[in-house]
Amino acid sequence: MSDKEFTKEQEQIARFAKALGHPVRVAILQMLAARTCCYHGDMSEVLPVAKSTLSQHLNELKDAGLIQGEVNPPSVKYCIDRRNWAVVRELLGGFVEDIAETQQCCE
């Protein structure tokens, strides 16, 4: 690997972090995670954002693989993508642990 290439793991961590980088997306994930089954309905009735804005955030989460969803008007269904969340937990957990264990020089 040259100095100008990133590992697959680095790219995945960055992609997940980008998807988590907005409070609306965090709120969507928290709302979906609190449910025992997929969400059916209009999330703009629950979250304080316009439908068009919400749609953009849902697409970002879906593109990152953090949620699964189907839009068949008038029906909408979204849920956490459990397989990818296992990857997120492993990657981000390891990333945070690695930094926490190595950064002791500034204490």
MMTF fields as JSON, N, C-alpha, C and O atoms, coordinates in Angstrom:
{
  "mmtfVersion": "1.0.0",
  "mmtfProducer": "UNKNOWN",
  "numBonds": 427,
  "numAtoms": 428,
  "numGroups": 107,
  "numChains": 1,
  "numModels": 1,
  "chainsPerModel": [1],
  "groupsPerChain": [107],
  "chainIdList": ["A"],
  "bondAtomList": [4, 2, 8, 6, 12, 10, 16, 14, 20, 18, 24, 22, 28, 26, 32, 30, 36, 34, 40, 38, 44, 42, 48, 46, 52, 50, 56, 54, 60, 58, 64, 62, 68, 66, 72, 70, 76, 74, 80, 78, 84, 82, 88, 86, 92, 90, 96, 94, 100, 98, 104, 102, 108, 106, 112, 110, 116, 114, 120, 118, 124, 122, 128, 126, 132, 130, 136, 134, 140, 138, 144, 142, 148, 146, 152, 150, 156, 154, 160, 158, 164, 162, 168, 166, 172, 170, 176, 174, 180, 178, 184, 182, 188, 186, 192, 190, 196, 194, 200, 198, 204, 202, 208, 206, 212, 210, 216, 214, 220, 218, 224, 222, 228, 226, 232, 230, 236, 234, 240, 238, 244, 242, 248, 246, 252, 250, 256, 254, 260, 258, 264, 262, 268, 266, 272, 270, 276, 274, 280, 278, 284, 282, 288, 286, 292, 290, 296, 294, 300, 298, 304, 302, 308, 306, 312, 310, 316, 314, 320, 318, 324, 322, 328, 326, 332, 330, 336, 334, 340, 338, 344, 342, 348, 346, 352, 350, 356, 354, 360, 358, 364, 362, 368, 366, 372, 370, 376, 374, 380, 378, 384, 382, 388, 386, 392, 390, 396, 394, 400, 398, 404, 402, 408, 406, 412, 410, 416, 414, 420, 418, 424, 422],
  "bondOrderList": [1, 1, 1, 1, 1, 1, 1, 1, 1, 1, 1, 1, 1, 1, 1, 1, 1, 1, 1, 1, 1, 1, 1, 1, 1, 1, 1, 1, 1, 1, 1, 1, 1, 1, 1, 1, 1, 1, 1, 1, 1, 1, 1, 1, 1, 1, 1, 1, 1, 1, 1, 1, 1, 1, 1, 1, 1, 1, 1, 1, 1, 1, 1, 1, 1, 1, 1, 1, 1, 1, 1, 1, 1, 1, 1, 1, 1, 1, 1, 1, 1, 1, 1, 1, 1, 1, 1, 1, 1, 1, 1, 1, 1, 1, 1, 1, 1, 1, 1, 1, 1, 1, 1, 1, 1, 1],
  "groupList": [{"groupName": "MET", "atomNameList": ["N", "CA", "C", "O"], "elementList": ["N", "C", "C", "O"], "formalChargeList": [0, 0, 0, 0], "bondAtomList": [1, 0, 2, 1, 3, 2], "bondOrderList": [1, 1, 2], "singleLetterCode": "M", "chemCompType": "L-PEPTIDE LINKING"}, {"groupName": "SER", "atomNameList": ["N", "CA", "C", "O"], "elementList": ["N", "C", "C", "O"], "formalChargeList": [0, 0, 0, 0], "bondAtomList": [1, 0, 2, 1, 3, 2], "bondOrderList": [1, 1, 2], "singleLetterCode": "S", "chemCompType": "L-PEPTIDE LINKING"}, {"groupName": "ASP", "atomNameList": ["N", "CA", "C", "O"], "elementList": ["N", "C", "C", "O"], "formalChargeList": [0, 0, 0, 0], "bondAtomList": [1, 0, 2, 1, 3, 2], "bondOrderList": [1, 1, 2], "singleLetterCode": "D", "chemCompType": "L-PEPTIDE LINKING"}, {"groupName": "LYS", "atomNameList": ["N", "CA", "C", "O"], "elementList": ["N", "C", "C", "O"], "formalChargeList": [0, 0, 0, 0], "bondAtomList": [1, 0, 2, 1, 3, 2], "bondOrderList": [1, 1, 2], "singleLetterCode": "K", "chemCompType": "L-PEPTIDE LINKING"}, {"groupName": "GLU", "atomNameList": ["N", "CA", "C", "O"], "elementList": ["N", "C", "C", "O"], "formalChargeList": [0, 0, 0, 0], "bondAtomList": [1, 0, 2, 1, 3, 2], "bondOrderList": [1, 1, 2], "singleLetterCode": "E", "chemCompType": "L-PEPTIDE LINKING"}, {"groupName": "PHE", "atomNameList": ["N", "CA", "C", "O"], "elementList": ["N", "C", "C", "O"], "formalChargeList": [0, 0, 0, 0], "bondAtomList": [1, 0, 2, 1, 3, 2], "bondOrderList": [1, 1, 2], "singleLetterCode": "F", "chemCompType": "L-PEPTIDE LINKING"}, {"groupName": "THR", "atomNameList": ["N", "CA", "C", "O"], "elementList": ["N", "C", "C", "O"], "formalChargeList": [0, 0, 0, 0], "bondAtomList": [1, 0, 2, 1, 3, 2], "bondOrderList": [1, 1, 2], "singleLetterCode": "T", "chemCompType": "L-PEPTIDE LINKING"}, {"groupName": "GLN", "atomNameList": ["N", "CA", "C", "O"], "elementList": ["N", "C", "C", "O"], "formalChargeList": [0, 0, 0, 0], "bondAtomList": [1, 0, 2, 1, 3, 2], "bondOrderList": [1, 1, 2], "singleLetterCode": "Q", "chemCompType": "L-PEPTIDE LINKING"}, {"groupName": "ILE", "atomNameList": ["N", "CA", "C", "O"], "elementList": ["N", "C", "C", "O"], "formalChargeList": [0, 0, 0, 0], "bondAtomList": [1, 0, 2, 1, 3, 2], "bondOrderList": [1, 1, 2], "singleLetterCode": "I", "chemCompType": "L-PEPTIDE LINKING"}, {"groupName": "ALA", "atomNameList": ["N", "CA", "C", "O"], "elementList": ["N", "C", "C", "O"], "formalChargeList": [0, 0, 0, 0], "bondAtomList": [1, 0, 2, 1, 3, 2], "bondOrderList": [1, 1, 2], "singleLetterCode": "A", "chemCompType": "L-PEPTIDE LINKING"}, {"groupName": "ARG", "atomNameList": ["N", "CA", "C", "O"], "elementList": ["N", "C", "C", "O"], "formalChargeList": [0, 0, 0, 0], "bondAtomList": [1, 0, 2, 1, 3, 2], "bondOrderList": [1, 1, 2], "singleLetterCode": "R", "chemCompType": "L-PEPTIDE LINKING"}, {"groupName": "LEU", "atomNameList": ["N", "CA", "C", "O"], "elementList": ["N", "C", "C", "O"], "formalChargeList": [0, 0, 0, 0], "bondAtomList": [1, 0, 2, 1, 3, 2], "bondOrderList": [1, 1, 2], "singleLetterCode": "L", "chemCompType": "L-PEPTIDE LINKING"}, {"groupName": "GLY", "atomNameList": ["N", "CA", "C", "O"], "elementList": ["N", "C", "C", "O"], "formalChargeList": [0, 0, 0, 0], "bondAtomList": [1, 0, 2, 1, 3, 2], "bondOrderList": [1, 1, 2], "singleLetterCode": "G", "chemCompType": "PEPTIDE LINKING"}, {"groupName": "HIS", "atomNameList": ["N", "CA", "C", "O"], "elementList": ["N", "C", "C", "O"], "formalChargeList": [0, 0, 0, 0], "bondAtomList": [1, 0, 2, 1, 3, 2], "bondOrderList": [1, 1, 2], "singleLetterCode": "H", "chemCompType": "L-PEPTIDE LINKING"}, {"groupName": "PRO", "atomNameList": ["N", "CA", "C", "O"], "elementList": ["N", "C", "C", "O"], "formalChargeList": [0, 0, 0, 0], "bondAtomList": [1, 0, 2, 1, 3, 2], "bondOrderList": [1, 1, 2], "singleLetterCode": "P", "chemCompType": "L-PEPTIDE LINKING"}, {"groupName": "VAL", "atomNameList": ["N", "CA", "C", "O"], "elementList": ["N", "C", "C", "O"], "formalChargeList": [0, 0, 0, 0], "bondAtomList": [1, 0, 2, 1, 3, 2], "bondOrderList": [1, 1, 2], "singleLetterCode": "V", "chemCompType": "L-PEPTIDE LINKING"}, {"groupName": "CYS", "atomNameList": ["N", "CA", "C", "O"], "elementList": ["N", "C", "C", "O"], "formalChargeList": [0, 0, 0, 0], "bondAtomList": [1, 0, 2, 1, 3, 2], "bondOrderList": [1, 1, 2], "singleLetterCode": "C", "chemCompType": "L-PEPTIDE LINKING"}, {"groupName": "TYR", "atomNameList": ["N", "CA", "C", "O"], "elementList": ["N", "C", "C", "O"], "formalChargeList": [0, 0, 0, 0], "bondAtomList": [1, 0, 2, 1, 3, 2], "bondOrderList": [1, 1, 2], "singleLetterCode": "Y", "chemCompType": "L-PEPTIDE LINKING"}, {"groupName": "ASN", "atomNameList": ["N", "CA", "C", "O"], "elementList": ["N", "C", "C", "O"], "formalChargeList": [0, 0, 0, 0], "bondAtomList": [1, 0, 2, 1, 3, 2], "bondOrderList": [1, 1, 2], "singleLetterCode": "N", "chemCompType": "L-PEPTIDE LINKING"}, {"groupName": "TRP", "atomNameList": ["N", "CA", "C", "O"], "elementList": ["N", "C", "C", "O"], "formalChargeList": [0, 0, 0, 0], "bondAtomList": [1, 0, 2, 1, 3, 2], "bondOrderList": [1, 1, 2], "singleLetterCode": "W", "chemCompType": "L-PEPTIDE LINKING"}],
  "groupTypeList": [0, 1, 2, 3, 4, 5, 6, 3, 4, 7, 4, 7, 8, 9, 10, 5, 9, 3, 9, 11, 12, 13, 14, 15, 10, 15, 9, 8, 11, 7, 0, 11, 9, 9, 10, 6, 16, 16, 17, 13, 12, 2, 0, 1, 4, 15, 11, 14, 15, 9, 3, 1, 6, 11, 1, 7, 13, 11, 18, 4, 11, 3, 2, 9, 12, 11, 8, 7, 12, 4, 15, 18, 14, 14, 1, 15, 3, 17, 16, 8, 2, 10, 10, 18, 19, 9, 15, 15, 10, 4, 11, 11, 12, 12, 5, 15, 4, 2, 8, 9, 4, 6, 7, 7, 16, 16, 4],
  "groupIdList": [1, 2, 3, 4, 5, 6, 7, 8, 9, 10, 11, 12, 13, 14, 15, 16, 17, 18, 19, 20, 21, 22, 23, 24, 25, 26, 27, 28, 29, 30, 31, 32, 33, 34, 35, 36, 37, 38, 39, 40, 41, 42, 43, 44, 45, 46, 47, 48, 49, 50, 51, 52, 53, 54, 55, 56, 57, 58, 59, 60, 61, 62, 63, 64, 65, 66, 67, 68, 69, 70, 71, 72, 73, 74, 75, 76, 77, 78, 79, 80, 81, 82, 83, 84, 85, 86, 87, 88, 89, 90, 91, 92, 93, 94, 95, 96, 97, 98, 99, 100, 101, 102, 103, 104, 105, 106, 107],
  "secStructList": [7, 7, 6, 6, 7, 7, 7, 2, 2, 2, 2, 2, 2, 2, 2, 2, 2, 2, 2, 6, 1, 1, 2, 2, 2, 2, 2, 2, 2, 2, 2, 2, 2, 6, 7, 1, 1, 7, 3, 3, 1, 7, 4, 4, 4, 6, 1, 1, 1, 7, 2, 2, 2, 2, 2, 2, 2, 2, 2, 2, 2, 2, 2, 6, 6, 1, 3, 3, 3, 3, 3, 3, 6, 6, 3, 3, 3, 3, 3, 3, 7, 2, 2, 2, 2, 2, 2, 2, 2, 2, 2, 2, 2, 2, 2, 2, 2, 2, 2, 2, 2, 2, 7, 7, 6, 6, 7],
  "xCoordList": [0.845, 0.0, 0.889, 1.808, 0.625, 1.38, 0.839, -0.216, 1.549, 1.138, -0.153, -0.783, -0.547, -1.716, -2.979, -4.014, -2.913, -4.078, -4.573, -3.798, -5.866, -6.464, -6.943, -7.277, -6.972, -7.451, -8.974, -9.65, -9.484, -10.933, -11.572, -12.635, -10.918, -11.428, -11.501, -12.498, -10.464, -10.465, -11.6, -12.266, -11.817, -12.89, -14.264, -15.166, -14.429, -15.707, -15.977, -17.091, -14.974, -15.143, -15.545, -16.457, -14.878, -15.188, -16.609, -17.308, -17.037, -18.388, -19.436, -20.418, -19.232, -20.18, -20.176, -21.235, -19.003, -18.905, -19.615, -20.294, -19.461, -20.147, -21.658, -22.364, -22.143, -23.582, -24.084, -25.232, -23.249, -23.63, -23.407, -23.696, -22.899, -22.449, -23.509, -23.169, -24.773, -25.816, -26.843, -27.235, -27.285, -28.226, -29.533, -30.103, -30.013, -31.249, -31.039, -31.905, -29.892, -29.628, -29.454, -29.892, -28.826, -28.699, -30.091, -30.376, -30.951, -32.322, -33.09, -33.821, -32.931, -33.593, -33.136, -33.953, -31.824, -31.29, -31.767, -32.11, -31.793, -32.275, -33.749, -34.158, -34.532, -35.951, -36.149, -36.954, -35.412, -35.543, -35.024, -35.611, -33.931, -33.343, -34.252, -34.195, -35.085, -35.974, -37.194, -37.945, -37.387, -38.547, -38.222, -37.072, -39.241, -39.049, -39.264, -38.922, -39.834, -40.031, -39.836, -39.593, -39.942, -39.72, -40.743, -41.864, -40.324, -41.198, -42.009, -41.456, -43.301, -44.2, -44.87, -45.483, -44.767, -45.452, -44.596, -43.566, -45.039, -44.389, -43.527, -44.051, -42.213, -41.309, -41.335, -40.965, -41.766, -41.811, -42.886, -42.901, -43.783, -44.77, -44.164, -44.717, -43.028, -42.372, -41.138, -40.863, -40.407, -39.166, -39.38, -40.157, -38.69, -38.91, -38.166, -37.36, -38.437, -37.806, -38.83, -39.808, -38.584, -39.446, -39.286, -38.25, -40.307, -40.275, -39.109, -38.47, -38.823, -37.726, -36.377, -35.505, -36.205, -34.97, -34.843, -33.77, -35.933, -35.947, -35.58, -34.83, -36.098, -35.809, -34.308, -33.742, -33.676, -32.229, -31.461, -30.514, -31.863, -31.18, -31.404, -30.481, -32.608, -32.887, -32.053, -31.536, -31.919, -31.099, -29.64, -28.973, -29.136, -27.745, -27.528, -26.534, -28.445, -28.334, -28.467, -27.767, -29.361, -29.558, -28.33, -27.882, -27.78, -26.585, -25.391, -24.55, -25.314, -24.224, -24.457, -23.562, -25.661, -25.973, -26.414, -26.457, -26.743, -27.133, -28.604, -28.996, -29.421, -30.838, -31.256, -30.579, -32.373, -33.019, -34.36, -34.974, -34.803, -36.087, -36.736, -36.094, -38.032, -38.836, -39.815, -40.487, -39.881, -40.845, -41.736, -41.322, -42.954, -43.978, -45.213, -46.114, -45.244, -46.322, -47.685, -47.979, -48.51, -48.297, -47.549, -47.361, -47.121, -46.45, -44.947, -44.281, -44.432, -43.001, -42.597, -43.286, -41.481, -41.016, -39.507, -38.78, -39.029, -37.595, -37.249, -38.038, -36.057, -35.551, -34.024, -33.407, -33.44, -31.988, -31.52, -32.153, -30.422, -29.814, -28.906, -27.756, -29.414, -28.707, -27.364, -26.411, -27.274, -25.983, -24.912, -23.795, -25.255, -24.265, -23.968, -22.864, -24.94, -24.659, -23.633, -22.876, -23.599, -22.551, -21.184, -20.217, -21.101, -19.852, -19.504, -18.348, -20.5, -20.283, -19.733, -18.751, -20.36, -19.91, -18.473, -17.678, -18.149, -16.801, -15.778, -14.758, -16.054, -15.108, -14.943, -13.823, -16.066, -15.974, -15.497, -14.739, -15.94, -15.479, -13.979, -13.291, -13.477, -12.036, -11.263, -10.2, -11.794, -11.166, -11.053, -9.993, -12.143, -12.153, -11.216, -10.461, -11.261, -10.381, -8.916, -8.106, -8.571, -7.177, -6.663, -5.543, -7.454, -7.027, -6.947, -6.0, -7.933, -7.955, -6.746, -6.219, -6.308, -5.193, -3.841, -2.883, -3.742, -2.439, -2.189, -1.03, -3.21, -3.029, -2.957, -3.968, -1.75, -1.58, -0.557, -0.309, 0.027, 1.119, 0.624, 1.422, -0.63, -1.141, -1.825, -2.417, -1.749, -2.444, -1.6, -2.018],
  "yCoordList": [-1.177, 0.0, 1.238, 1.344, 2.16, 3.408, 4.334, 4.07, 5.404, 6.355, 7.087, 7.7, 7.026, 7.769, 6.915, 7.391, 5.686, 4.814, 4.593, 4.597, 4.402, 4.123, 2.682, 2.113, 2.105, 0.731, 0.701, 1.719, -0.478, -0.656, -0.291, 0.328, -0.678, -0.375, 1.136, 1.63, 1.868, 3.327, 3.959, 4.877, 3.472, 4.01, 3.698, 4.535, 2.496, 2.128, 2.971, 3.459, 3.145, 3.962, 5.375, 5.948, 5.94, 7.296, 7.382, 8.365, 6.383, 6.384, 6.327, 7.069, 5.448, 5.361, 6.657, 7.148, 7.201, 8.44, 9.582, 10.391, 9.648, 10.688, 10.548, 11.536, 9.326, 9.089, 9.45, 9.866, 9.298, 9.625, 11.102, 11.543, 11.859, 13.222, 14.304, 15.476, 13.965, 14.989, 14.595, 13.43, 15.556, 15.229, 14.6, 13.763, 14.984, 14.378, 12.893, 12.074, 12.548, 11.137, 10.348, 9.201, 10.947, 10.288, 10.073, 9.004, 11.078, 10.96, 9.859, 9.094, 9.774, 8.716, 7.349, 6.462, 7.19, 5.896, 5.553, 4.403, 6.54, 6.285, 5.88, 4.972, 6.56, 6.237, 4.814, 4.057, 4.458, 3.113, 2.048, 0.972, 2.339, 1.372, 1.106, 0.032, 2.078, 1.928, 1.061, 0.686, 0.748, -0.027, -1.521, -1.914, -2.336, -3.78, -4.3, -5.443, -3.454, -3.827, -2.584, -1.492, -2.754, -1.638, -0.524, -0.758, 0.687, 1.846, 1.959, 1.922, 2.094, 2.318, 3.661, 3.877, 4.553, 5.828, 6.986, 6.809, 8.171, 9.409, 9.921, 10.445, 9.771, 10.21, 11.718, 12.197, 12.473, 13.925, 14.334, 15.475, 13.413, 13.683, 13.497, 13.971, 12.808, 12.509, 13.391, 13.839, 13.631, 14.399, 15.816, 16.019, 16.791, 18.195, 18.625, 19.555, 17.953, 18.304, 18.176, 17.436, 18.907, 18.837, 17.484, 16.832, 17.067, 15.772, 15.66, 14.611, 16.734, 16.676, 16.537, 15.807, 17.228, 17.127, 15.738, 15.135, 15.242, 13.905, 12.861, 11.928, 13.014, 12.084, 12.051, 10.979, 13.197, 13.256, 12.528, 11.795, 12.725, 12.066, 10.552, 9.781, 10.138, 8.7, 8.082, 6.975, 8.78, 8.275, 8.157, 7.194, 9.113, 9.064, 7.843, 7.133, 7.598, 6.437, 5.133, 4.16, 5.122, 3.922, 3.663, 2.522, 4.714, 4.569, 4.063, 3.336, 4.448, 3.999, 2.577, 1.965, 2.055, 0.699, 0.604, -0.49, 1.742, 1.719, 1.401, 0.901, 1.688, 1.356, 0.648, 0.712, -0.013, -0.618, 0.077, 0.477, 0.216, 0.873, 0.581, 0.222, 0.75, 0.593, 1.749, 2.079, 2.347, 3.414, 2.98, 2.989, 2.602, 2.25, 3.069, 2.585, 4.332, 5.243, 4.569, 3.875, 4.759, 5.633, 4.969, 5.592, 3.729, 2.992, 3.268, 3.289, 3.48, 3.67, 2.774, 2.726, 2.062, 1.162, 1.314, 1.194, 1.578, 1.672, 0.914, 0.854, 0.335, -0.314, -0.319, -0.094, -0.579, -0.685, -1.897, -2.952, -1.755, -2.898, -3.594, -3.195, -4.613, -5.279, -5.873, -5.837, -6.416, -6.977, -5.902, -6.098, -4.772, -3.705, -3.063, -2.562, -3.068, -2.521, -3.358, -2.829, -4.636, -5.468, -5.021, -4.988, -4.679, -4.173, -2.81, -2.556, -1.94, -0.615, -0.753, -0.102, -1.593, -1.779, -2.268, -1.788, -3.222, -3.778, -2.728, -2.536, -2.058, -1.076, 0.133, 0.499, 0.753, 1.949, 1.62, 2.385, 0.478, 0.07, -0.148, 0.315, -0.847, -1.076, 0.21, 0.407, 1.084, 2.374, 3.213, 3.764, 3.303, 4.081, 3.457, 4.166, 2.142, 1.451, 1.649, 1.925, 1.51, 1.687, 3.066, 3.197, 4.079, 5.451, 5.644, 6.25, 5.132, 5.287, 4.624, 5.124, 3.5, 2.775, 3.387, 3.231, 4.067, 4.566, 6.021, 6.422, 6.82, 8.244, 8.522, 8.803, 8.436, 8.701, 9.801, 10.162, 10.325, 11.291, 12.655, 13.438, 12.97, 14.3, 14.398, 15.428, 13.366, 13.381, 14.044, 14.149],
  "zCoordList": [0.0, 0.0, 0.0, 0.813, -0.894, -0.908, 0.171, 0.748, 0.441, 1.467, 1.102, 1.964, -0.168, -0.611, -0.683, -1.149, -0.239, -0.262, 1.165, 2.122, 1.278, 2.573, 2.586, 1.547, 3.771, 3.886, 3.741, 3.887, 3.456, 3.368, 4.71, 4.752, 5.796, 7.134, 7.368, 7.896, 6.983, 7.142, 6.342, 6.821, 5.131, 4.299, 4.884, 4.833, 5.441, 6.063, 7.299, 7.487, 8.138, 9.34, 8.946, 9.543, 7.95, 7.507, 6.953, 7.2, 6.221, 5.65, 6.745, 6.709, 7.722, 8.826, 9.644, 10.035, 9.898, 10.67, 9.952, 10.585, 8.643, 7.87, 8.023, 8.226, 7.927, 8.054, 9.451, 9.607, 10.45, 11.831, 12.157, 13.27, 11.2, 11.447, 11.427, 11.267, 11.583, 11.633, 12.692, 12.767, 13.514, 14.597, 14.114, 14.814, 12.94, 12.433, 12.174, 12.482, 11.609, 11.326, 12.621, 12.713, 13.608, 14.915, 15.51, 16.051, 15.414, 15.939, 15.211, 15.84, 13.902, 13.129, 13.627, 13.872, 13.773, 14.22, 15.624, 15.899, 16.514, 17.874, 17.863, 18.586, 17.042, 16.945, 16.428, 16.969, 15.383, 14.823, 15.786, 15.893, 16.484, 17.413, 18.615, 19.213, 18.965, 20.115, 19.792, 20.692, 18.532, 18.107, 18.085, 17.891, 18.284, 18.201, 16.784, 16.479, 15.912, 14.517, 13.649, 14.162, 12.374, 11.451, 11.66, 12.112, 11.319, 11.411, 10.127, 9.028, 10.27, 9.132, 9.357, 10.403, 8.41, 8.549, 8.102, 7.452, 8.458, 8.063, 9.216, 10.2, 9.096, 10.162, 10.37, 11.442, 9.362, 9.527, 10.529, 10.992, 10.865, 11.911, 13.298, 14.29, 13.365, 14.638, 14.843, 15.956, 13.768, 13.846, 13.31, 12.377, 13.901, 13.524, 12.254, 12.29, 11.142, 9.865, 8.74, 8.848, 7.668, 6.496, 5.82, 5.955, 5.097, 4.418, 3.449, 3.369, 2.708, 1.739, 2.436, 1.964, 3.55, 4.332, 4.932, 4.908, 5.463, 6.047, 5.004, 5.29, 3.82, 2.733, 2.43, 2.214, 2.414, 2.175, 3.268, 2.982, 4.517, 5.634, 5.598, 5.859, 5.28, 5.164, 4.052, 4.207, 2.944, 1.841, 2.239, 1.86, 2.994, 3.457, 4.349, 4.197, 5.269, 6.156, 5.384, 5.664, 4.419, 3.607, 2.738, 2.626, 2.121, 1.283, 2.078, 1.549, 3.353, 4.216, 4.721, 5.303, 4.497, 4.934, 6.38, 6.944, 6.993, 8.399, 8.598, 9.653, 7.591, 7.666, 6.381, 5.355, 6.479, 5.314, 5.165, 6.154, 3.95, 3.785, 2.466, 1.479, 2.487, 1.287, 1.216, 2.193, 0.064, -0.152, -1.305, -2.465, -0.976, -1.96, -1.602, -0.917, -2.078, -1.661, -1.729, -2.702, -0.727, 0.423, 1.574, 2.619, 1.41, 2.482, 2.512, 1.477, 3.721, 3.934, 5.093, 6.112, 4.944, 6.004, 6.14, 5.154, 7.359, 7.635, 8.897, 9.84, 8.906, 10.109, 10.073, 9.032, 11.226, 11.348, 10.559, 10.605, 9.838, 9.144, 10.158, 10.34, 10.805, 11.914, 11.504, 12.283, 10.3, 9.852, 9.793, 10.274, 9.203, 9.091, 10.437, 10.647, 11.36, 12.681, 13.428, 14.243, 13.164, 13.763, 13.249, 14.009, 11.974, 11.391, 11.995, 12.334, 12.129, 12.715, 14.131, 14.486, 14.929, 16.316, 16.378, 17.186, 15.522, 15.514, 15.078, 15.739, 13.97, 13.442, 14.359, 14.716, 14.741, 15.573, 16.978, 17.573, 17.514, 18.839, 18.863, 19.772, 17.871, 17.784, 17.572, 18.16, 16.735, 16.454, 17.731, 18.026, 18.478, 19.723, 20.75, 21.415, 20.882, 21.83, 21.495, 22.379, 20.216, 19.791, 20.165, 20.66, 19.939, 20.263, 21.772, 22.273, 22.496, 23.952, 24.602, 25.596, 24.044, 24.631, 24.272, 25.029, 23.156, 22.715, 23.074, 23.171, 23.274, 23.538, 25.046, 25.689, 25.586, 27.009, 27.263, 28.414, 26.224, 26.383, 26.835, 27.35, 26.672, 26.96, 28.329, 28.65, 29.11, 30.41, 31.459, 32.612]
}
